Every structure is written in structure tokens, then in C-alpha cells.
Amino acid sequence: MQRVTRQHIFSQAAKKLRQDFDELSSVPHAGLKGQEAEDIVRRFLKGHLPKRFDVGSGFVIDPTDNISKQTDVIIYDAINCPVYRASDTAAIIPSDNVASVIEVKSRLDKDARREAFANISEMKGLSKTKPPNMPFLVTTQTLCCLFAFSTPLTMEKLSEHYVEFTKSYGVGRHIDLIVVLDKGIINLAGKISTYPWAPLILEGFGGKAGEGAHIAAALIKTAEDSLDMFLRFLLGQLIHFRGIVGHPGFQWIKDGAPGNMFLSYITSVTSEKDPVLREQKLRKLAEEVRAEFEHFAVPPEANAAKSEANVAKADPPTVIILPDQSKGSQGL
């Protein structure tokens, strides 16, 4: 009995993917065929990626409230990710949690290629919050891929166009990986110092450590191994993808800025334990708040709401005594 290998497993998976796509040949409407091709890719990824990640489609929103165009496939950290709109076709996902996006093309012709580069360049332009300092490798950027079931171009010609478009849009706004099923893959490769050329997932240019590094386009004619290579590349991104996101994914402070808030003073905080000194301190803190509220910028339409409560003209506030942290107290 022949031993089953990983290569054999994914060769069979690629044949199944191709068979599912070929069955779409009877679909008369190009738009419907395109949507079903996207569904095929999403179903494959859902069945093979780590369960930490989910696969959908829709829009990506960044911390400055910029929103991408509708994206065919979004791979995101489902464990740590808030989803602002849950939908099979139009979810809204924060950019910090998006590990990868994939443009899916039934047929990668000139127009489809140009559209994919433009969409991915826009996606690459979305901002992300700075990751925490970690003692090990953490990827934070979104890996942007283009997956095609067919193309009228040779892989060599497609590689030439990849170089042309990457130079035009700039490294950093590039497509990370192009996959043509049953033909091959194209991606960036890098060479740093004396290390050999290797596939490149670009997080940044490395500052002084990146000085003198070289970047090239790499073409690998993988034939039926293209799906296996695609998944290997994708997993290289996912296993190192950030797990801590210190931002909700939108400008939560914008609508709560001081000029838009109507404040009613409640109390101040002190750790003073002497009753007399505590009362004196709280009165002083309350006076500081009154003085601040007297000069608070209240919107014109809110003048009528500026009441005694708003300027904190009240009795001394309720006492809050902070615990002595040196004794290991927890909480307030």
C-alpha cells in the first residue's frame, strides 16, 4: 500500500477545488460565477485553518475609521475580534484583527489584475495600532493575496506584471502572494546580509538591521502543488499573528470628547484616612472641579442643561478610600 504524504493530500484537495470550480461553467452570469468561486475558496480555508481564525467576507475598518472596499475573503482572529456586523457577505472587521485578505478571480486577465492591485493597495493603506513589545516574532500586517483559478497569461508574463505593479504602487502597498491554481505562485523574496534568498512576509524595513537588504519577485512553478504552497505560506503568517489587540478598532473617544460630554460631578478619590484631613482634601478637590466646570466649553444648544449639578455646587462628595496597596489589597 502506497504511503500517504502531505503532498498527495493537498494534490487531491487541489483537484477537488478545481472540480468544484469547473462545475460552475454552467453558470451563465459572470457575477454569480465569481461569487461561487469565492465561496469555494472560503469553504476550503474554513476546513484547513487553525480554529482560532474564521473566514468571511465584507469590509475592514481601521482605528481612524477608514473602511476598505468589499473584500472577497477575510481571515481574522475570531477569538480576540469584535465583529461590528455579522454577515456571510458583509461583515465589518477591525483591521488589527485581520490576518489576511484574499482577492479571488475566476479568470485573472489584465482588468482583473489591475483591480486586484488597486484594492489591495487600498487595504494595505489601512492603519493598525502598534503591537506590544514581545520577546519573539509577532506579525501584525495583513497578508494580502490574490487567488486565481485560471489566467490567459504565462506565469513569466504574470511575474513581469507583478514587478511592474509593485514598483508602481510601492513595496508596502504590494500583493504579498499571487496563486494560480495548478500553475504556480508569485511572491516577494528577500535577502538580508549573508543570508540566502527566502520568501518574504514584510512587516517593515527593519531600520538599521534592514540596511542594504534586497527585495525581488519570486516565481515558483508549483503545478498541482500550488494549493499546498499557498497554505504553507498562509500558515507562516497565521502562526505568528498578534494575539493582543489594545484597541477596539474604531475611534471610541471621538464622540465622547470633552466638548461633547455633559458632566455631573459625583465624587473625587483620596487615600487619606484621617477623617478631618480627608474631609478637607475632598472639599479642596471638589472646589477644583467646580472651577474647571465653570470654564467648561459647553455647546450652545446645551446652555439650558447647564445646571447646579453640572458645576458641582453640592455638599462634599461621598468618601472613597483607596486600599493600601502595600498590604496586597485587591480592587477598591
C-alpha positions as a Markdown table, in Angstrom:
| # | Residue | x | y | z |
|---|---|---|---|---|
| 1 | Met | 0.0 | 0.0 | 0.0 |
| 2 | Gln | 1.4 | 3.4 | -1.0 |
| 3 | Arg | 2.2 | 5.7 | 1.9 |
| 4 | Val | 0.0 | 8.8 | 2.1 |
| 5 | Thr | 2.0 | 12.0 | 2.0 |
| 6 | Arg | 1.1 | 15.6 | 2.7 |
| 7 | Gln | 1.9 | 16.4 | -1.0 |
| 8 | His | -0.6 | 13.7 | -2.0 |
| 9 | Ile | -3.3 | 15.0 | 0.4 |
| 10 | Phe | -3.1 | 18.6 | -1.0 |
| 11 | Ser | -2.8 | 17.4 | -4.5 |
| 12 | Gln | -6.2 | 15.7 | -4.1 |
| 13 | Ala | -7.5 | 18.8 | -2.4 |
| 14 | Ala | -6.4 | 20.9 | -5.3 |
| 15 | Lys | -8.2 | 18.5 | -7.7 |
| 16 | Lys | -11.4 | 18.8 | -5.7 |
| 17 | Leu | -11.1 | 22.6 | -5.7 |
| 18 | Arg | -10.6 | 22.6 | -9.5 |
| 19 | Gln | -13.5 | 20.2 | -9.9 |
| 20 | Asp | -15.8 | 22.4 | -7.8 |
| 21 | Phe | -14.8 | 25.4 | -9.9 |
| 22 | Asp | -15.2 | 23.6 | -13.2 |
| 23 | Glu | -18.8 | 22.7 | -12.2 |
| 24 | Leu | -19.5 | 26.5 | -12.3 |
| 25 | Ser | -19.0 | 26.5 | -16.1 |
| 26 | Ser | -22.8 | 26.1 | -16.5 |
| 27 | Val | -23.5 | 29.3 | -14.6 |
| 28 | Pro | -24.5 | 31.9 | -17.2 |
| 29 | His | -23.9 | 35.0 | -15.1 |
| 30 | Ala | -20.3 | 36.0 | -14.6 |
| 31 | Gly | -21.1 | 37.8 | -11.3 |
| 32 | Leu | -22.7 | 34.7 | -9.8 |
| 33 | Lys | -19.8 | 32.6 | -11.0 |
| 34 | Gly | -17.4 | 34.9 | -9.3 |
| 35 | Gln | -19.3 | 34.8 | -6.0 |
| 36 | Glu | -19.4 | 31.0 | -6.1 |
| 37 | Ala | -15.7 | 30.9 | -6.8 |
| 38 | Glu | -15.2 | 33.0 | -3.7 |
| 39 | Asp | -17.4 | 30.6 | -1.7 |
| 40 | Ile | -15.2 | 27.6 | -2.8 |
| 41 | Val | -12.1 | 29.3 | -1.5 |
| 42 | Arg | -13.7 | 30.3 | 1.8 |
| 43 | Arg | -15.0 | 26.8 | 2.4 |
| 44 | Phe | -11.6 | 25.3 | 1.7 |
| 45 | Leu | -9.9 | 27.7 | 4.1 |
| 46 | Lys | -12.5 | 27.2 | 6.8 |
| 47 | Gly | -11.7 | 23.5 | 6.7 |
| 48 | His | -8.0 | 23.8 | 6.9 |
| 49 | Leu | -7.0 | 26.9 | 9.1 |
| 50 | Pro | -6.5 | 26.8 | 12.9 |
| 51 | Lys | -9.8 | 27.2 | 14.7 |
| 52 | Arg | -8.6 | 30.5 | 16.2 |
| 53 | Phe | -9.2 | 32.0 | 12.8 |
| 54 | Asp | -12.5 | 32.4 | 11.0 |
| 55 | Val | -13.2 | 33.2 | 7.3 |
| 56 | Gly | -15.7 | 35.6 | 5.9 |
| 57 | Ser | -16.1 | 38.5 | 3.5 |
| 58 | Gly | -17.1 | 42.1 | 3.8 |
| 59 | Phe | -15.3 | 45.2 | 4.9 |
| 60 | Val | -12.2 | 46.1 | 7.1 |
| 61 | Ile | -12.3 | 49.2 | 9.3 |
| 62 | Asp | -9.2 | 50.8 | 10.8 |
| 63 | Pro | -8.7 | 52.7 | 14.1 |
| 64 | Thr | -9.1 | 56.0 | 12.2 |
| 65 | Asp | -12.5 | 54.9 | 10.8 |
| 66 | Asn | -11.3 | 54.3 | 7.3 |
| 67 | Ile | -13.1 | 51.4 | 5.6 |
| 68 | Ser | -11.9 | 49.2 | 2.8 |
| 69 | Lys | -13.8 | 48.2 | -0.3 |
| 70 | Gln | -15.8 | 45.0 | -0.1 |
| 71 | Thr | -13.3 | 42.1 | 0.2 |
| 72 | Asp | -13.8 | 38.6 | -1.2 |
| 73 | Val | -12.1 | 36.7 | 1.7 |
| 74 | Ile | -11.2 | 38.0 | 5.1 |
| 75 | Ile | -9.2 | 35.8 | 7.6 |
| 76 | Tyr | -9.5 | 37.2 | 11.1 |
| 77 | Asp | -8.7 | 36.3 | 14.7 |
| 78 | Ala | -12.2 | 35.1 | 15.8 |
| 79 | Ile | -11.1 | 34.6 | 19.4 |
| 80 | Asn | -10.0 | 38.2 | 20.0 |
| 81 | Cys | -12.0 | 40.1 | 17.4 |
| 82 | Pro | -15.2 | 42.1 | 17.8 |
| 83 | Val | -17.3 | 41.9 | 14.7 |
| 84 | Tyr | -19.3 | 45.1 | 14.2 |
| 85 | Arg | -21.6 | 43.5 | 11.7 |
| 86 | Ala | -22.0 | 39.7 | 11.4 |
| 87 | Ser | -22.9 | 38.6 | 7.9 |
| 88 | Asp | -21.8 | 36.0 | 5.5 |
| 89 | Thr | -21.1 | 38.6 | 2.8 |
| 90 | Ala | -20.8 | 42.0 | 4.5 |
| 91 | Ala | -19.2 | 41.6 | 7.9 |
| 92 | Ile | -17.2 | 44.6 | 9.3 |
| 93 | Ile | -13.9 | 43.6 | 10.9 |
| 94 | Pro | -11.3 | 45.8 | 12.7 |
| 95 | Ser | -8.0 | 45.9 | 10.8 |
| 96 | Asp | -6.0 | 45.0 | 13.9 |
| 97 | Asn | -7.6 | 41.6 | 13.9 |
| 98 | Val | -7.4 | 40.9 | 10.1 |
| 99 | Ala | -4.5 | 38.5 | 9.5 |
| 100 | Ser | -5.1 | 38.1 | 5.7 |
| 101 | Val | -7.4 | 39.1 | 2.9 |
| 102 | Ile | -7.7 | 37.3 | -0.5 |
| 103 | Glu | -8.9 | 38.6 | -3.8 |
| 104 | Val | -10.5 | 35.7 | -5.7 |
| 105 | Lys | -10.6 | 35.8 | -9.5 |
| 106 | Ser | -12.2 | 33.2 | -11.7 |
| 107 | Arg | -10.0 | 34.4 | -14.6 |
| 108 | Leu | -7.0 | 36.6 | -14.0 |
| 109 | Asp | -6.9 | 38.8 | -17.0 |
| 110 | Lys | -5.5 | 42.3 | -17.4 |
| 111 | Asp | -8.5 | 44.1 | -15.9 |
| 112 | Ala | -8.9 | 41.7 | -13.0 |
| 113 | Arg | -5.2 | 42.0 | -12.2 |
| 114 | Arg | -5.4 | 45.8 | -12.2 |
| 115 | Glu | -8.5 | 45.8 | -10.0 |
| 116 | Ala | -6.8 | 43.4 | -7.5 |
| 117 | Phe | -3.7 | 45.5 | -7.2 |
| 118 | Ala | -5.8 | 48.7 | -6.6 |
| 119 | Asn | -8.0 | 47.0 | -4.0 |
| 120 | Ile | -5.0 | 45.5 | -2.1 |
| 121 | Ser | -3.1 | 48.8 | -2.3 |
| 122 | Glu | -6.0 | 50.4 | -0.6 |
| 123 | Met | -6.2 | 47.6 | 2.0 |
| 124 | Lys | -2.5 | 48.0 | 2.8 |
| 125 | Gly | -3.1 | 51.7 | 3.4 |
| 126 | Leu | -5.4 | 51.0 | 6.4 |
| 127 | Ser | -3.7 | 51.8 | 9.7 |
| 128 | Lys | -3.1 | 49.4 | 12.6 |
| 129 | Thr | -2.2 | 50.1 | 16.2 |
| 130 | Lys | 1.4 | 49.5 | 17.4 |
| 131 | Pro | 1.9 | 45.9 | 18.8 |
| 132 | Pro | 3.3 | 45.4 | 22.2 |
| 133 | Asn | 7.0 | 44.7 | 22.6 |
| 134 | Met | 7.4 | 41.0 | 22.6 |
| 135 | Pro | 10.4 | 38.7 | 23.1 |
| 136 | Phe | 9.5 | 36.7 | 20.0 |
| 137 | Leu | 8.4 | 37.2 | 16.4 |
| 138 | Val | 4.9 | 38.7 | 16.0 |
| 139 | Thr | 3.3 | 39.6 | 12.7 |
| 140 | Thr | 0.8 | 42.4 | 12.6 |
| 141 | Gln | 0.4 | 43.4 | 9.0 |
| 142 | Thr | -2.4 | 42.0 | 6.8 |
| 143 | Leu | -1.1 | 39.4 | 4.4 |
| 144 | Cys | -2.8 | 40.3 | 1.0 |
| 145 | Cys | -3.2 | 37.5 | -1.5 |
| 146 | Leu | -4.6 | 37.1 | -5.0 |
| 147 | Phe | -6.0 | 33.7 | -5.8 |
| 148 | Ala | -6.9 | 32.8 | -9.4 |
| 149 | Phe | -8.5 | 29.7 | -10.8 |
| 150 | Ser | -7.2 | 30.4 | -14.3 |
| 151 | Thr | -5.3 | 33.0 | -16.4 |
| 152 | Pro | -4.7 | 33.5 | -20.1 |
| 153 | Leu | -1.1 | 34.7 | -19.2 |
| 154 | Thr | 2.0 | 32.7 | -18.7 |
| 155 | Met | 3.4 | 32.7 | -15.2 |
| 156 | Glu | 6.5 | 34.5 | -16.6 |
| 157 | Lys | 4.4 | 37.3 | -18.0 |
| 158 | Leu | 2.4 | 37.5 | -14.8 |
| 159 | Ser | 5.6 | 37.8 | -12.9 |
| 160 | Glu | 6.7 | 40.7 | -15.1 |
| 161 | His | 3.4 | 42.5 | -14.4 |
| 162 | Tyr | 3.8 | 41.8 | -10.7 |
| 163 | Val | 7.2 | 43.5 | -10.7 |
| 164 | Glu | 5.7 | 46.4 | -12.7 |
| 165 | Phe | 2.7 | 46.9 | -10.4 |
| 166 | Thr | 4.8 | 46.5 | -7.3 |
| 167 | Lys | 7.2 | 49.2 | -8.4 |
| 168 | Ser | 4.2 | 51.4 | -9.4 |
| 169 | Tyr | 2.3 | 51.1 | -6.1 |
| 170 | Gly | 5.5 | 50.7 | -4.0 |
| 171 | Val | 6.7 | 48.0 | -1.7 |
| 172 | Gly | 4.4 | 48.1 | 1.3 |
| 173 | Arg | 1.3 | 48.5 | -0.9 |
| 174 | His | 2.1 | 45.3 | -2.8 |
| 175 | Ile | 0.3 | 42.0 | -3.2 |
| 176 | Asp | 2.1 | 39.5 | -0.9 |
| 177 | Leu | 1.2 | 36.4 | -2.8 |
| 178 | Ile | -0.3 | 35.5 | -6.2 |
| 179 | Val | -1.6 | 31.9 | -6.5 |
| 180 | Val | -2.8 | 30.5 | -9.8 |
| 181 | Leu | -4.3 | 27.0 | -9.2 |
| 182 | Asp | -2.3 | 24.2 | -10.8 |
| 183 | Lys | 0.3 | 26.6 | -12.2 |
| 184 | Gly | 2.3 | 28.4 | -9.7 |
| 185 | Ile | 2.8 | 31.2 | -7.1 |
| 186 | Ile | 4.5 | 34.6 | -7.2 |
| 187 | Asn | 5.6 | 36.4 | -4.1 |
| 188 | Leu | 8.3 | 38.7 | -2.7 |
| 189 | Ala | 11.6 | 37.2 | -1.7 |
| 190 | Gly | 14.3 | 38.9 | 0.4 |
| 191 | Lys | 18.0 | 38.7 | 1.1 |
| 192 | Ile | 19.5 | 40.2 | 4.2 |
| 193 | Ser | 23.2 | 40.4 | 4.8 |
| 194 | Thr | 24.8 | 37.0 | 4.1 |
| 195 | Tyr | 21.6 | 35.0 | 4.5 |
| 196 | Pro | 20.2 | 33.3 | 1.3 |
| 197 | Trp | 17.2 | 34.5 | -0.6 |
| 198 | Ala | 14.0 | 33.4 | 1.1 |
| 199 | Pro | 10.2 | 34.1 | 0.9 |
| 200 | Leu | 9.4 | 37.5 | 2.4 |
| 201 | Ile | 6.5 | 38.4 | 4.6 |
| 202 | Leu | 7.1 | 42.1 | 5.0 |
| 203 | Glu | 6.4 | 43.7 | 8.5 |
| 204 | Gly | 8.6 | 46.7 | 7.9 |
| 205 | Phe | 12.0 | 47.6 | 6.6 |
| 206 | Gly | 13.9 | 46.8 | 9.7 |
| 207 | Gly | 15.6 | 50.1 | 10.4 |
| 208 | Lys | 19.4 | 49.7 | 10.6 |
| 209 | Ala | 19.0 | 45.9 | 10.5 |
| 210 | Gly | 17.4 | 46.2 | 7.1 |
| 211 | Glu | 20.1 | 48.5 | 5.6 |
| 212 | Gly | 21.3 | 47.0 | 2.3 |
| 213 | Ala | 18.7 | 44.3 | 2.1 |
| 214 | His | 17.4 | 43.2 | -1.3 |
| 215 | Ile | 13.9 | 42.5 | -2.4 |
| 216 | Ala | 12.8 | 40.6 | -5.6 |
| 217 | Ala | 9.8 | 38.9 | -7.1 |
| 218 | Ala | 10.0 | 35.2 | -6.9 |
| 219 | Leu | 8.2 | 32.8 | -9.3 |
| 220 | Ile | 7.7 | 29.2 | -8.4 |
| 221 | Lys | 6.1 | 26.9 | -10.9 |
| 222 | Thr | 4.4 | 24.6 | -8.4 |
| 223 | Ala | 1.9 | 22.9 | -10.8 |
| 224 | Glu | -0.5 | 20.8 | -8.7 |
| 225 | Asp | 1.4 | 21.7 | -5.5 |
| 226 | Ser | 0.2 | 25.4 | -5.7 |
| 227 | Leu | -2.6 | 24.9 | -3.1 |
| 228 | Asp | -0.1 | 23.2 | -0.7 |
| 229 | Met | 2.4 | 26.1 | -1.1 |
| 230 | Phe | -0.4 | 28.7 | -0.7 |
| 231 | Leu | -1.5 | 27.1 | 2.6 |
| 232 | Arg | 2.1 | 26.8 | 3.8 |
| 233 | Phe | 2.7 | 30.5 | 3.1 |
| 234 | Leu | -0.6 | 31.5 | 4.8 |
| 235 | Leu | 0.2 | 29.4 | 7.9 |
| 236 | Gly | 3.6 | 31.1 | 8.2 |
| 237 | Gln | 1.6 | 34.3 | 8.7 |
| 238 | Leu | -1.1 | 32.9 | 11.0 |
| 239 | Ile | 1.1 | 31.1 | 13.5 |
| 240 | His | 2.9 | 34.4 | 14.3 |
| 241 | Phe | -0.1 | 36.7 | 14.1 |
| 242 | Arg | -0.7 | 39.0 | 17.1 |
| 243 | Gly | -2.9 | 37.8 | 19.9 |
| 244 | Ile | -3.1 | 41.0 | 21.9 |
| 245 | Val | -5.0 | 44.0 | 20.4 |
| 246 | Gly | -5.2 | 47.1 | 22.6 |
| 247 | His | -7.7 | 48.9 | 20.5 |
| 248 | Pro | -11.4 | 48.4 | 19.9 |
| 249 | Gly | -11.0 | 49.0 | 16.2 |
| 250 | Phe | -12.6 | 52.4 | 15.9 |
| 251 | Gln | -12.2 | 55.9 | 17.4 |
| 252 | Trp | -14.2 | 55.3 | 20.6 |
| 253 | Ile | -13.1 | 58.6 | 22.2 |
| 254 | Lys | -14.3 | 60.7 | 19.2 |
| 255 | Asp | -18.0 | 61.1 | 20.3 |
| 256 | Gly | -17.0 | 61.2 | 24.0 |
| 257 | Ala | -14.6 | 64.1 | 23.7 |
| 258 | Pro | -14.9 | 66.8 | 26.4 |
| 259 | Gly | -16.7 | 69.2 | 24.1 |
| 260 | Asn | -19.5 | 66.7 | 23.6 |
| 261 | Met | -19.9 | 65.5 | 27.2 |
| 262 | Phe | -22.3 | 66.8 | 29.8 |
| 263 | Leu | -20.8 | 66.1 | 33.2 |
| 264 | Ser | -22.5 | 65.8 | 36.5 |
| 265 | Tyr | -19.9 | 65.7 | 39.3 |
| 266 | Ile | -20.2 | 62.7 | 41.7 |
| 267 | Thr | -17.0 | 62.4 | 43.8 |
| 268 | Ser | -13.2 | 62.5 | 43.9 |
| 269 | Val | -10.7 | 60.0 | 45.1 |
| 270 | Thr | -8.4 | 60.1 | 48.1 |
| 271 | Ser | -6.4 | 57.6 | 50.1 |
| 272 | Glu | -6.3 | 59.9 | 53.1 |
| 273 | Lys | -7.5 | 58.0 | 56.2 |
| 274 | Asp | -7.6 | 60.8 | 58.9 |
| 275 | Pro | -11.3 | 61.9 | 58.9 |
| 276 | Val | -10.6 | 65.6 | 59.3 |
| 277 | Leu | -7.8 | 65.7 | 56.7 |
| 278 | Arg | -9.9 | 63.5 | 54.4 |
| 279 | Glu | -12.9 | 65.9 | 54.5 |
| 280 | Gln | -10.6 | 68.9 | 53.9 |
| 281 | Lys | -8.9 | 67.2 | 50.9 |
| 282 | Leu | -12.2 | 66.2 | 49.4 |
| 283 | Arg | -13.6 | 69.7 | 49.7 |
| 284 | Lys | -10.5 | 71.1 | 48.0 |
| 285 | Leu | -10.8 | 68.5 | 45.2 |
| 286 | Ala | -14.5 | 69.4 | 44.8 |
| 287 | Glu | -13.5 | 73.1 | 44.5 |
| 288 | Glu | -11.0 | 72.3 | 41.8 |
| 289 | Val | -13.8 | 70.6 | 39.8 |
| 290 | Arg | -16.2 | 73.5 | 40.3 |
| 291 | Ala | -13.6 | 75.9 | 38.9 |
| 292 | Glu | -13.0 | 73.6 | 36.0 |
| 293 | Phe | -16.7 | 73.2 | 35.2 |
| 294 | Glu | -17.3 | 77.0 | 35.4 |
| 295 | His | -15.0 | 77.3 | 32.3 |
| 296 | Phe | -16.0 | 74.1 | 30.6 |
| 297 | Ala | -16.8 | 74.6 | 26.9 |
| 298 | Val | -20.5 | 73.7 | 26.7 |
| 299 | Pro | -22.1 | 73.6 | 23.2 |
| 300 | Pro | -24.5 | 76.5 | 22.7 |
| 301 | Glu | -27.5 | 74.2 | 22.4 |
| 302 | Ala | -26.7 | 72.8 | 25.8 |
| 303 | Asn | -26.7 | 76.1 | 27.7 |
| 304 | Ala | -30.2 | 75.2 | 29.2 |
| 305 | Ala | -28.8 | 72.0 | 30.5 |
| 306 | Lys | -26.0 | 73.8 | 32.5 |
| 307 | Ser | -27.4 | 73.4 | 36.0 |
| 308 | Glu | -26.2 | 73.3 | 39.6 |
| 309 | Ala | -25.3 | 69.7 | 39.1 |
| 310 | Asn | -23.1 | 70.5 | 36.1 |
| 311 | Val | -21.0 | 72.9 | 38.0 |
| 312 | Ala | -20.7 | 70.7 | 41.1 |
| 313 | Lys | -22.2 | 73.1 | 43.6 |
| 314 | Ala | -23.1 | 70.4 | 46.1 |
| 315 | Asp | -22.2 | 69.1 | 49.5 |
| 316 | Pro | -18.8 | 67.3 | 49.9 |
| 317 | Pro | -18.8 | 64.1 | 47.8 |
| 318 | Thr | -19.1 | 60.6 | 49.1 |
| 319 | Val | -15.8 | 59.4 | 50.6 |
| 320 | Ile | -13.7 | 56.9 | 48.6 |
| 321 | Ile | -10.8 | 55.4 | 50.4 |
| 322 | Leu | -8.2 | 53.6 | 48.2 |
| 323 | Pro | -6.8 | 50.5 | 49.8 |
| 324 | Asp | -3.2 | 50.3 | 51.0 |
| 325 | Gln | -1.6 | 48.5 | 48.0 |
| 326 | Ser | 1.4 | 47.6 | 50.2 |
| 327 | Lys | -0.9 | 45.2 | 52.1 |
| 328 | Gly | -1.9 | 43.4 | 48.9 |
| 329 | Ser | -5.5 | 44.7 | 48.8 |
| 330 | Gln | -7.4 | 44.0 | 45.6 |
| 331 | Gly | -9.7 | 46.4 | 43.9 |
| 332 | Leu | -11.4 | 49.5 | 45.5 |
